[in-house]
Amino acid sequence: MKAVILALVALSGITLASCKKDYVCECTKVRTDSDGNRNSSADGNYTFKESRIRAEKKCDDQEGTGSDVVGDYSRQCDIR
């Protein structure tokens, strides 16, 4: 019985460890001009060694709005 439990624990550990891999989060700044045209530019890539769900959460945390010398923008990030 102990051998079966130990085997299940080991298998669970291997399964959980294999779920983690590198996910790349790609971010862009999106600006809308006065005519309603959208312009986007690359704004960084982030690599997360996590499960897909955690990597997506961390990537979503990179999103937001702000302003710089050019003006206001929104920052959109996606796992690729």
KOLLOVEX-939262 format. One record per residue (C-alpha): residue in three letters; x, y, z. Coordinates in pm, whole numbers, plus 50000, padded with zeros to 5 digits. Layout:
ALAXYZ/...
! end
This chain:
MET500005000050000/LYS502855024050086/ALA504465016749751/VAL501265026149568/ILE500915058749760/LEU504575067049707/ALA504235060049335/LEU501175082549312/VAL502955110749496/ALA505995107649269/LEU503815107348958/SER501935138049082/GLY505205156349142/ILE506475148348794/THR503185159248639/LEU503175192448823/ALA506795199548740/SER506245192848372/CYS503425218548351/LYS505875247048394/LYS507495260048080/ASP508585293047933/TYR505745315347816/VAL506535348047641/CYS504305377847715/GLU504435403447434/CYS503275438947512/THR502375467747283/LYS501455504047341/VAL498305514147156/ARG497535550647091/THR494445565446927/ASP494865598446746/SER492235625746712/ASP490935610046388/GLY490315576646561/ASN493275559146398/ARG495035533646617/ASN498805531946621/SER500685504846805/SER504325499546890/ALA506225471647063/ASP506685477647435/GLY508605447947566/ASN508585410447604/TYR508575391647933/THR509345354747984/PHE507575336248263/LYS508505300648362/GLU505125291248503/SER502035271148428/ARG499945286048146/ILE497355300048389/ARG499925317648608/ALA501815330848305/GLU498585345348162/LYS497825361948496/LYS501295377348517/CYS501005388648156/ASP497615404648223/ASP499165422948520/GLN501485440948273/GLU498505457748102/GLY497275492348186/THR497075528348074/GLY499445557148104/SER500965587147937/ASP504415597447828/VAL505955625747625/VAL504005614647316/GLY500635613347493/ASP498165588547642/TYR498295551347563/SER496895517847665/ARG499225488347709/GLN498015454747581/CYS499845422147650/ASP499305386747523/ILE500995353147561/ARG502435341647232/
! end
